[in-house]
Amino acid sequence: MKNIFILAVLMVFTGIASAAMAGDSPSKNGRFVGGVGLGGAIPVDGFGSAYSAGGGVDGNLGFQLDENWALLLEIDSYIFQTNLSGVYAAEVNLLPSVKWALGTSSTKFYLLAGLGENVNQLYIKSGSETVTLSEKNFAIGPGLGIQFPLNDALDLYLQAKFIDVFAASSFSYIPLAVGLDFM
């Protein structure tokens, strides 16, 4: 979890520097992009009644091919609390994705299609000791969102994804996030 936080902080500083240096460039074609956001996640299937909604971060790094297409590595991490004392689950997803923004206006709806790896970690605290159970599984992450330009190098986004994890005990959830994309 510490590594995800460090990665998110680095993405923010890189994005701010990139946005500051971008100037008045009218084209978003052929640029490296990144983004970071905060949000919550709603369990959909396979979590059990002990779990509640979670909170976390999402981010992306990639390359903007043209005004409407981007290749991204979507990175997100959400923590789901339980009503069991000392037990919670952390989900980390690394999903290579394609982003397709619709239309030619500056405010755009977009679709995401991603597939990759989910790391599921269950933490069980007993006294002063914490036991961690971890497994890696294949996951898909289709999504949709809307982006609002703040300037030529910075967009505000709102997005929802459907994360479906293919494990021995499959589960799914819907992360909702608001954040900034840096170009």
PyMOL commands that place a pseudoatom at each C-alpha (Angstrom):
pseudoatom trace, name=CA, resn=MET, resi=1, chain=A, elem=C, hetatm=0, pos=[0.000, 0.000, 0.000]
pseudoatom trace, name=CA, resn=LYS, resi=2, chain=A, elem=C, hetatm=0, pos=[2.913, 2.313, 0.794]
pseudoatom trace, name=CA, resn=ASN, resi=3, chain=A, elem=C, hetatm=0, pos=[4.272, 1.777, -2.741]
pseudoatom trace, name=CA, resn=ILE, resi=4, chain=A, elem=C, hetatm=0, pos=[0.921, 2.748, -4.292]
pseudoatom trace, name=CA, resn=PHE, resi=5, chain=A, elem=C, hetatm=0, pos=[0.880, 5.962, -2.232]
pseudoatom trace, name=CA, resn=ILE, resi=6, chain=A, elem=C, hetatm=0, pos=[4.440, 6.832, -3.334]
pseudoatom trace, name=CA, resn=LEU, resi=7, chain=A, elem=C, hetatm=0, pos=[3.503, 6.133, -6.966]
pseudoatom trace, name=CA, resn=ALA, resi=8, chain=A, elem=C, hetatm=0, pos=[0.432, 8.394, -6.677]
pseudoatom trace, name=CA, resn=VAL, resi=9, chain=A, elem=C, hetatm=0, pos=[2.520, 11.243, -5.198]
pseudoatom trace, name=CA, resn=LEU, resi=10, chain=A, elem=C, hetatm=0, pos=[5.112, 10.903, -7.972]
pseudoatom trace, name=CA, resn=MET, resi=11, chain=A, elem=C, hetatm=0, pos=[2.339, 10.952, -10.594]
pseudoatom trace, name=CA, resn=VAL, resi=12, chain=A, elem=C, hetatm=0, pos=[0.934, 14.179, -9.129]
pseudoatom trace, name=CA, resn=PHE, resi=13, chain=A, elem=C, hetatm=0, pos=[4.321, 15.967, -9.115]
pseudoatom trace, name=CA, resn=THR, resi=14, chain=A, elem=C, hetatm=0, pos=[5.153, 14.715, -12.613]
pseudoatom trace, name=CA, resn=GLY, resi=15, chain=A, elem=C, hetatm=0, pos=[1.758, 15.829, -13.868]
pseudoatom trace, name=CA, resn=ILE, resi=16, chain=A, elem=C, hetatm=0, pos=[2.001, 19.293, -12.288]
pseudoatom trace, name=CA, resn=ALA, resi=17, chain=A, elem=C, hetatm=0, pos=[5.460, 19.813, -13.799]
pseudoatom trace, name=CA, resn=SER, resi=18, chain=A, elem=C, hetatm=0, pos=[4.247, 18.568, -17.182]
pseudoatom trace, name=CA, resn=ALA, resi=19, chain=A, elem=C, hetatm=0, pos=[1.190, 20.849, -17.082]
pseudoatom trace, name=CA, resn=ALA, resi=20, chain=A, elem=C, hetatm=0, pos=[3.321, 23.840, -16.103]
pseudoatom trace, name=CA, resn=MET, resi=21, chain=A, elem=C, hetatm=0, pos=[5.791, 23.246, -18.964]
pseudoatom trace, name=CA, resn=ALA, resi=22, chain=A, elem=C, hetatm=0, pos=[3.159, 22.539, -21.605]
pseudoatom trace, name=CA, resn=GLY, resi=23, chain=A, elem=C, hetatm=0, pos=[2.370, 26.186, -22.314]
pseudoatom trace, name=CA, resn=ASP, resi=24, chain=A, elem=C, hetatm=0, pos=[-0.268, 26.896, -24.940]
pseudoatom trace, name=CA, resn=SER, resi=25, chain=A, elem=C, hetatm=0, pos=[0.144, 23.736, -27.006]
pseudoatom trace, name=CA, resn=PRO, resi=26, chain=A, elem=C, hetatm=0, pos=[-3.145, 23.332, -28.935]
pseudoatom trace, name=CA, resn=SER, resi=27, chain=A, elem=C, hetatm=0, pos=[-2.616, 19.648, -29.814]
pseudoatom trace, name=CA, resn=LYS, resi=28, chain=A, elem=C, hetatm=0, pos=[-2.908, 16.702, -27.443]
pseudoatom trace, name=CA, resn=ASN, resi=29, chain=A, elem=C, hetatm=0, pos=[-1.522, 14.325, -30.081]
pseudoatom trace, name=CA, resn=GLY, resi=30, chain=A, elem=C, hetatm=0, pos=[1.556, 12.274, -29.312]
pseudoatom trace, name=CA, resn=ARG, resi=31, chain=A, elem=C, hetatm=0, pos=[1.958, 13.230, -25.637]
pseudoatom trace, name=CA, resn=PHE, resi=32, chain=A, elem=C, hetatm=0, pos=[2.731, 11.294, -22.503]
pseudoatom trace, name=CA, resn=VAL, resi=33, chain=A, elem=C, hetatm=0, pos=[-0.133, 11.592, -20.044]
pseudoatom trace, name=CA, resn=GLY, resi=34, chain=A, elem=C, hetatm=0, pos=[-0.827, 10.740, -16.436]
pseudoatom trace, name=CA, resn=GLY, resi=35, chain=A, elem=C, hetatm=0, pos=[-3.608, 11.137, -13.974]
pseudoatom trace, name=CA, resn=VAL, resi=36, chain=A, elem=C, hetatm=0, pos=[-4.495, 10.645, -10.344]
pseudoatom trace, name=CA, resn=GLY, resi=37, chain=A, elem=C, hetatm=0, pos=[-7.818, 10.546, -8.545]
pseudoatom trace, name=CA, resn=LEU, resi=38, chain=A, elem=C, hetatm=0, pos=[-9.635, 9.675, -5.355]
pseudoatom trace, name=CA, resn=GLY, resi=39, chain=A, elem=C, hetatm=0, pos=[-12.809, 7.715, -4.981]
pseudoatom trace, name=CA, resn=GLY, resi=40, chain=A, elem=C, hetatm=0, pos=[-14.881, 4.991, -3.494]
pseudoatom trace, name=CA, resn=ALA, resi=41, chain=A, elem=C, hetatm=0, pos=[-15.860, 1.498, -4.527]
pseudoatom trace, name=CA, resn=ILE, resi=42, chain=A, elem=C, hetatm=0, pos=[-19.098, -0.422, -4.176]
pseudoatom trace, name=CA, resn=PRO, resi=43, chain=A, elem=C, hetatm=0, pos=[-18.955, -4.230, -3.779]
pseudoatom trace, name=CA, resn=VAL, resi=44, chain=A, elem=C, hetatm=0, pos=[-21.170, -5.908, -6.390]
pseudoatom trace, name=CA, resn=ASP, resi=45, chain=A, elem=C, hetatm=0, pos=[-20.686, -9.662, -6.213]
pseudoatom trace, name=CA, resn=GLY, resi=46, chain=A, elem=C, hetatm=0, pos=[-18.633, -12.198, -4.267]
pseudoatom trace, name=CA, resn=PHE, resi=47, chain=A, elem=C, hetatm=0, pos=[-17.685, -10.052, -1.264]
pseudoatom trace, name=CA, resn=GLY, resi=48, chain=A, elem=C, hetatm=0, pos=[-20.096, -11.401, 1.308]
pseudoatom trace, name=CA, resn=SER, resi=49, chain=A, elem=C, hetatm=0, pos=[-22.254, -9.503, 3.775]
pseudoatom trace, name=CA, resn=ALA, resi=50, chain=A, elem=C, hetatm=0, pos=[-19.340, -8.586, 6.091]
pseudoatom trace, name=CA, resn=TYR, resi=51, chain=A, elem=C, hetatm=0, pos=[-17.880, -6.103, 3.559]
pseudoatom trace, name=CA, resn=SER, resi=52, chain=A, elem=C, hetatm=0, pos=[-18.859, -2.470, 3.123]
pseudoatom trace, name=CA, resn=ALA, resi=53, chain=A, elem=C, hetatm=0, pos=[-18.020, 0.149, 0.504]
pseudoatom trace, name=CA, resn=GLY, resi=54, chain=A, elem=C, hetatm=0, pos=[-14.349, 1.016, 0.190]
pseudoatom trace, name=CA, resn=GLY, resi=55, chain=A, elem=C, hetatm=0, pos=[-12.174, 4.023, -0.487]
pseudoatom trace, name=CA, resn=GLY, resi=56, chain=A, elem=C, hetatm=0, pos=[-8.993, 4.452, -2.456]
pseudoatom trace, name=CA, resn=VAL, resi=57, chain=A, elem=C, hetatm=0, pos=[-6.966, 6.008, -5.244]
pseudoatom trace, name=CA, resn=ASP, resi=58, chain=A, elem=C, hetatm=0, pos=[-6.743, 5.537, -8.969]
pseudoatom trace, name=CA, resn=GLY, resi=59, chain=A, elem=C, hetatm=0, pos=[-4.220, 6.688, -11.497]
pseudoatom trace, name=CA, resn=ASN, resi=60, chain=A, elem=C, hetatm=0, pos=[-2.939, 6.178, -14.990]
pseudoatom trace, name=CA, resn=LEU, resi=61, chain=A, elem=C, hetatm=0, pos=[0.203, 6.594, -17.053]
pseudoatom trace, name=CA, resn=GLY, resi=62, chain=A, elem=C, hetatm=0, pos=[0.251, 6.385, -20.809]
pseudoatom trace, name=CA, resn=PHE, resi=63, chain=A, elem=C, hetatm=0, pos=[0.454, 7.919, -24.248]
pseudoatom trace, name=CA, resn=GLN, resi=64, chain=A, elem=C, hetatm=0, pos=[-2.172, 10.083, -25.964]
pseudoatom trace, name=CA, resn=LEU, resi=65, chain=A, elem=C, hetatm=0, pos=[-2.193, 8.875, -29.590]
pseudoatom trace, name=CA, resn=ASP, resi=66, chain=A, elem=C, hetatm=0, pos=[-4.502, 11.608, -30.893]
pseudoatom trace, name=CA, resn=GLU, resi=67, chain=A, elem=C, hetatm=0, pos=[-7.384, 13.775, -29.713]
pseudoatom trace, name=CA, resn=ASN, resi=68, chain=A, elem=C, hetatm=0, pos=[-9.589, 10.760, -28.956]
pseudoatom trace, name=CA, resn=TRP, resi=69, chain=A, elem=C, hetatm=0, pos=[-7.368, 7.689, -28.378]
pseudoatom trace, name=CA, resn=ALA, resi=70, chain=A, elem=C, hetatm=0, pos=[-4.919, 6.865, -25.579]
pseudoatom trace, name=CA, resn=LEU, resi=71, chain=A, elem=C, hetatm=0, pos=[-3.028, 3.785, -24.408]
pseudoatom trace, name=CA, resn=LEU, resi=72, chain=A, elem=C, hetatm=0, pos=[-2.856, 3.694, -20.604]
pseudoatom trace, name=CA, resn=LEU, resi=73, chain=A, elem=C, hetatm=0, pos=[-1.715, 1.651, -17.659]
pseudoatom trace, name=CA, resn=GLU, resi=74, chain=A, elem=C, hetatm=0, pos=[-4.588, 2.071, -15.197]
pseudoatom trace, name=CA, resn=ILE, resi=75, chain=A, elem=C, hetatm=0, pos=[-3.473, 1.643, -11.582]
pseudoatom trace, name=CA, resn=ASP, resi=76, chain=A, elem=C, hetatm=0, pos=[-5.948, 1.644, -8.740]
pseudoatom trace, name=CA, resn=SER, resi=77, chain=A, elem=C, hetatm=0, pos=[-6.128, 0.523, -5.152]
pseudoatom trace, name=CA, resn=TYR, resi=78, chain=A, elem=C, hetatm=0, pos=[-9.189, 0.287, -2.906]
pseudoatom trace, name=CA, resn=ILE, resi=79, chain=A, elem=C, hetatm=0, pos=[-9.596, -0.858, 0.698]
pseudoatom trace, name=CA, resn=PHE, resi=80, chain=A, elem=C, hetatm=0, pos=[-12.798, -2.577, 1.787]
pseudoatom trace, name=CA, resn=GLN, resi=81, chain=A, elem=C, hetatm=0, pos=[-13.560, -2.598, 5.506]
pseudoatom trace, name=CA, resn=THR, resi=82, chain=A, elem=C, hetatm=0, pos=[-15.531, -5.383, 7.156]
pseudoatom trace, name=CA, resn=ASN, resi=83, chain=A, elem=C, hetatm=0, pos=[-17.734, -5.587, 10.217]
pseudoatom trace, name=CA, resn=LEU, resi=84, chain=A, elem=C, hetatm=0, pos=[-15.255, -8.144, 11.610]
pseudoatom trace, name=CA, resn=SER, resi=85, chain=A, elem=C, hetatm=0, pos=[-12.766, -6.642, 14.056]
pseudoatom trace, name=CA, resn=GLY, resi=86, chain=A, elem=C, hetatm=0, pos=[-9.286, -6.302, 12.525]
pseudoatom trace, name=CA, resn=VAL, resi=87, chain=A, elem=C, hetatm=0, pos=[-10.206, -7.683, 9.082]
pseudoatom trace, name=CA, resn=TYR, resi=88, chain=A, elem=C, hetatm=0, pos=[-10.106, -5.761, 5.793]
pseudoatom trace, name=CA, resn=ALA, resi=89, chain=A, elem=C, hetatm=0, pos=[-9.304, -6.393, 2.132]
pseudoatom trace, name=CA, resn=ALA, resi=90, chain=A, elem=C, hetatm=0, pos=[-7.091, -4.368, -0.199]
pseudoatom trace, name=CA, resn=GLU, resi=91, chain=A, elem=C, hetatm=0, pos=[-7.460, -4.574, -3.974]
pseudoatom trace, name=CA, resn=VAL, resi=92, chain=A, elem=C, hetatm=0, pos=[-4.748, -3.375, -6.356]
pseudoatom trace, name=CA, resn=ASN, resi=93, chain=A, elem=C, hetatm=0, pos=[-5.340, -3.473, -10.120]
pseudoatom trace, name=CA, resn=LEU, resi=94, chain=A, elem=C, hetatm=0, pos=[-2.775, -3.034, -12.901]
pseudoatom trace, name=CA, resn=LEU, resi=95, chain=A, elem=C, hetatm=0, pos=[-4.771, -2.857, -16.126]
pseudoatom trace, name=CA, resn=PRO, resi=96, chain=A, elem=C, hetatm=0, pos=[-3.267, -1.964, -19.511]
pseudoatom trace, name=CA, resn=SER, resi=97, chain=A, elem=C, hetatm=0, pos=[-6.158, -0.074, -21.128]
pseudoatom trace, name=CA, resn=VAL, resi=98, chain=A, elem=C, hetatm=0, pos=[-7.404, 1.711, -24.200]
pseudoatom trace, name=CA, resn=LYS, resi=99, chain=A, elem=C, hetatm=0, pos=[-9.276, 5.008, -23.733]
pseudoatom trace, name=CA, resn=TRP, resi=100, chain=A, elem=C, hetatm=0, pos=[-11.592, 6.265, -26.462]
pseudoatom trace, name=CA, resn=ALA, resi=101, chain=A, elem=C, hetatm=0, pos=[-12.935, 9.803, -26.024]
pseudoatom trace, name=CA, resn=LEU, resi=102, chain=A, elem=C, hetatm=0, pos=[-16.101, 10.467, -28.006]
pseudoatom trace, name=CA, resn=GLY, resi=103, chain=A, elem=C, hetatm=0, pos=[-16.600, 13.570, -30.122]
pseudoatom trace, name=CA, resn=THR, resi=104, chain=A, elem=C, hetatm=0, pos=[-14.630, 16.658, -31.037]
pseudoatom trace, name=CA, resn=SER, resi=105, chain=A, elem=C, hetatm=0, pos=[-15.686, 19.121, -28.329]
pseudoatom trace, name=CA, resn=SER, resi=106, chain=A, elem=C, hetatm=0, pos=[-13.353, 19.937, -25.426]
pseudoatom trace, name=CA, resn=THR, resi=107, chain=A, elem=C, hetatm=0, pos=[-15.653, 18.267, -22.848]
pseudoatom trace, name=CA, resn=LYS, resi=108, chain=A, elem=C, hetatm=0, pos=[-15.859, 14.597, -23.790]
pseudoatom trace, name=CA, resn=PHE, resi=109, chain=A, elem=C, hetatm=0, pos=[-17.414, 11.372, -22.645]
pseudoatom trace, name=CA, resn=TYR, resi=110, chain=A, elem=C, hetatm=0, pos=[-15.036, 8.436, -22.854]
pseudoatom trace, name=CA, resn=LEU, resi=111, chain=A, elem=C, hetatm=0, pos=[-14.950, 4.636, -22.701]
pseudoatom trace, name=CA, resn=LEU, resi=112, chain=A, elem=C, hetatm=0, pos=[-12.218, 2.492, -21.127]
pseudoatom trace, name=CA, resn=ALA, resi=113, chain=A, elem=C, hetatm=0, pos=[-11.335, -1.120, -21.892]
pseudoatom trace, name=CA, resn=GLY, resi=114, chain=A, elem=C, hetatm=0, pos=[-8.724, -2.751, -19.702]
pseudoatom trace, name=CA, resn=LEU, resi=115, chain=A, elem=C, hetatm=0, pos=[-7.509, -6.178, -18.741]
pseudoatom trace, name=CA, resn=GLY, resi=116, chain=A, elem=C, hetatm=0, pos=[-4.667, -7.214, -16.508]
pseudoatom trace, name=CA, resn=GLU, resi=117, chain=A, elem=C, hetatm=0, pos=[-3.863, -8.255, -12.967]
pseudoatom trace, name=CA, resn=ASN, resi=118, chain=A, elem=C, hetatm=0, pos=[-5.663, -7.902, -9.648]
pseudoatom trace, name=CA, resn=VAL, resi=119, chain=A, elem=C, hetatm=0, pos=[-3.757, -8.367, -6.394]
pseudoatom trace, name=CA, resn=ASN, resi=120, chain=A, elem=C, hetatm=0, pos=[-6.153, -9.257, -3.592]
pseudoatom trace, name=CA, resn=GLN, resi=121, chain=A, elem=C, hetatm=0, pos=[-4.811, -8.926, -0.049]
pseudoatom trace, name=CA, resn=LEU, resi=122, chain=A, elem=C, hetatm=0, pos=[-6.744, -9.919, 3.038]
pseudoatom trace, name=CA, resn=TYR, resi=123, chain=A, elem=C, hetatm=0, pos=[-5.452, -8.499, 6.326]
pseudoatom trace, name=CA, resn=ILE, resi=124, chain=A, elem=C, hetatm=0, pos=[-6.360, -10.147, 9.623]
pseudoatom trace, name=CA, resn=LYS, resi=125, chain=A, elem=C, hetatm=0, pos=[-5.130, -8.454, 12.787]
pseudoatom trace, name=CA, resn=SER, resi=126, chain=A, elem=C, hetatm=0, pos=[-4.985, -10.535, 15.944]
pseudoatom trace, name=CA, resn=GLY, resi=127, chain=A, elem=C, hetatm=0, pos=[-3.514, -8.777, 18.958]
pseudoatom trace, name=CA, resn=SER, resi=128, chain=A, elem=C, hetatm=0, pos=[-0.204, -7.231, 17.895]
pseudoatom trace, name=CA, resn=GLU, resi=129, chain=A, elem=C, hetatm=0, pos=[0.218, -9.559, 14.904]
pseudoatom trace, name=CA, resn=THR, resi=130, chain=A, elem=C, hetatm=0, pos=[-1.196, -9.096, 11.393]
pseudoatom trace, name=CA, resn=VAL, resi=131, chain=A, elem=C, hetatm=0, pos=[-1.579, -12.014, 8.989]
pseudoatom trace, name=CA, resn=THR, resi=132, chain=A, elem=C, hetatm=0, pos=[-1.706, -11.181, 5.274]
pseudoatom trace, name=CA, resn=LEU, resi=133, chain=A, elem=C, hetatm=0, pos=[-3.140, -13.511, 2.650]
pseudoatom trace, name=CA, resn=SER, resi=134, chain=A, elem=C, hetatm=0, pos=[-2.430, -12.501, -0.926]
pseudoatom trace, name=CA, resn=GLU, resi=135, chain=A, elem=C, hetatm=0, pos=[-3.325, -13.809, -4.389]
pseudoatom trace, name=CA, resn=LYS, resi=136, chain=A, elem=C, hetatm=0, pos=[-3.010, -12.558, -7.947]
pseudoatom trace, name=CA, resn=ASN, resi=137, chain=A, elem=C, hetatm=0, pos=[-5.759, -13.054, -10.513]
pseudoatom trace, name=CA, resn=PHE, resi=138, chain=A, elem=C, hetatm=0, pos=[-6.811, -11.961, -13.987]
pseudoatom trace, name=CA, resn=ALA, resi=139, chain=A, elem=C, hetatm=0, pos=[-9.185, -8.985, -14.044]
pseudoatom trace, name=CA, resn=ILE, resi=140, chain=A, elem=C, hetatm=0, pos=[-11.077, -6.911, -16.582]
pseudoatom trace, name=CA, resn=GLY, resi=141, chain=A, elem=C, hetatm=0, pos=[-11.969, -3.255, -16.109]
pseudoatom trace, name=CA, resn=PRO, resi=142, chain=A, elem=C, hetatm=0, pos=[-14.388, -1.686, -18.587]
pseudoatom trace, name=CA, resn=GLY, resi=143, chain=A, elem=C, hetatm=0, pos=[-15.417, 1.833, -17.696]
pseudoatom trace, name=CA, resn=LEU, resi=144, chain=A, elem=C, hetatm=0, pos=[-16.827, 5.167, -18.756]
pseudoatom trace, name=CA, resn=GLY, resi=145, chain=A, elem=C, hetatm=0, pos=[-16.355, 8.749, -17.757]
pseudoatom trace, name=CA, resn=ILE, resi=146, chain=A, elem=C, hetatm=0, pos=[-16.409, 12.399, -18.681]
pseudoatom trace, name=CA, resn=GLN, resi=147, chain=A, elem=C, hetatm=0, pos=[-13.462, 14.789, -18.893]
pseudoatom trace, name=CA, resn=PHE, resi=148, chain=A, elem=C, hetatm=0, pos=[-13.647, 18.562, -18.481]
pseudoatom trace, name=CA, resn=PRO, resi=149, chain=A, elem=C, hetatm=0, pos=[-10.700, 20.677, -19.682]
pseudoatom trace, name=CA, resn=LEU, resi=150, chain=A, elem=C, hetatm=0, pos=[-9.299, 23.074, -17.077]
pseudoatom trace, name=CA, resn=ASN, resi=151, chain=A, elem=C, hetatm=0, pos=[-6.557, 24.321, -19.443]
pseudoatom trace, name=CA, resn=ASP, resi=152, chain=A, elem=C, hetatm=0, pos=[-4.548, 22.919, -22.386]
pseudoatom trace, name=CA, resn=ALA, resi=153, chain=A, elem=C, hetatm=0, pos=[-2.602, 20.566, -20.128]
pseudoatom trace, name=CA, resn=LEU, resi=154, chain=A, elem=C, hetatm=0, pos=[-5.065, 19.643, -17.374]
pseudoatom trace, name=CA, resn=ASP, resi=155, chain=A, elem=C, hetatm=0, pos=[-8.451, 17.877, -17.382]
pseudoatom trace, name=CA, resn=LEU, resi=156, chain=A, elem=C, hetatm=0, pos=[-10.826, 17.080, -14.542]
pseudoatom trace, name=CA, resn=TYR, resi=157, chain=A, elem=C, hetatm=0, pos=[-12.387, 13.631, -14.857]
pseudoatom trace, name=CA, resn=LEU, resi=158, chain=A, elem=C, hetatm=0, pos=[-15.263, 11.695, -13.319]
pseudoatom trace, name=CA, resn=GLN, resi=159, chain=A, elem=C, hetatm=0, pos=[-15.305, 7.981, -14.048]
pseudoatom trace, name=CA, resn=ALA, resi=160, chain=A, elem=C, hetatm=0, pos=[-16.820, 4.646, -13.123]
pseudoatom trace, name=CA, resn=LYS, resi=161, chain=A, elem=C, hetatm=0, pos=[-15.393, 1.212, -13.876]
pseudoatom trace, name=CA, resn=PHE, resi=162, chain=A, elem=C, hetatm=0, pos=[-16.628, -2.323, -13.394]
pseudoatom trace, name=CA, resn=ILE, resi=163, chain=A, elem=C, hetatm=0, pos=[-13.791, -4.451, -12.005]
pseudoatom trace, name=CA, resn=ASP, resi=164, chain=A, elem=C, hetatm=0, pos=[-14.439, -8.163, -12.474]
pseudoatom trace, name=CA, resn=VAL, resi=165, chain=A, elem=C, hetatm=0, pos=[-11.835, -10.469, -10.915]
pseudoatom trace, name=CA, resn=PHE, resi=166, chain=A, elem=C, hetatm=0, pos=[-11.562, -14.052, -12.143]
pseudoatom trace, name=CA, resn=ALA, resi=167, chain=A, elem=C, hetatm=0, pos=[-10.472, -16.006, -9.067]
pseudoatom trace, name=CA, resn=ALA, resi=168, chain=A, elem=C, hetatm=0, pos=[-11.425, -19.317, -7.462]
pseudoatom trace, name=CA, resn=SER, resi=169, chain=A, elem=C, hetatm=0, pos=[-14.059, -17.213, -5.683]
pseudoatom trace, name=CA, resn=SER, resi=170, chain=A, elem=C, hetatm=0, pos=[-14.744, -14.529, -8.306]
pseudoatom trace, name=CA, resn=PHE, resi=171, chain=A, elem=C, hetatm=0, pos=[-15.802, -11.068, -7.198]
pseudoatom trace, name=CA, resn=SER, resi=172, chain=A, elem=C, hetatm=0, pos=[-16.562, -7.689, -8.700]
pseudoatom trace, name=CA, resn=TYR, resi=173, chain=A, elem=C, hetatm=0, pos=[-16.920, -4.073, -7.640]
pseudoatom trace, name=CA, resn=ILE, resi=174, chain=A, elem=C, hetatm=0, pos=[-17.558, -0.630, -9.089]
pseudoatom trace, name=CA, resn=PRO, resi=175, chain=A, elem=C, hetatm=0, pos=[-14.952, 2.050, -8.337]
pseudoatom trace, name=CA, resn=LEU, resi=176, chain=A, elem=C, hetatm=0, pos=[-16.085, 5.660, -8.775]
pseudoatom trace, name=CA, resn=ALA, resi=177, chain=A, elem=C, hetatm=0, pos=[-13.383, 8.337, -8.959]
pseudoatom trace, name=CA, resn=VAL, resi=178, chain=A, elem=C, hetatm=0, pos=[-12.789, 12.040, -9.513]
pseudoatom trace, name=CA, resn=GLY, resi=179, chain=A, elem=C, hetatm=0, pos=[-9.336, 13.230, -10.474]
pseudoatom trace, name=CA, resn=LEU, resi=180, chain=A, elem=C, hetatm=0, pos=[-6.975, 15.192, -12.705]
pseudoatom trace, name=CA, resn=ASP, resi=181, chain=A, elem=C, hetatm=0, pos=[-5.392, 14.096, -15.988]
pseudoatom trace, name=CA, resn=PHE, resi=182, chain=A, elem=C, hetatm=0, pos=[-2.088, 15.806, -16.829]
pseudoatom trace, name=CA, resn=MET, resi=183, chain=A, elem=C, hetatm=0, pos=[-0.878, 16.214, -20.400]
for i in range(1, 183): cmd.bond("trace and resi %d" % i, "trace and resi %d" % (i + 1))
show_as sticks, trace
zoom trace
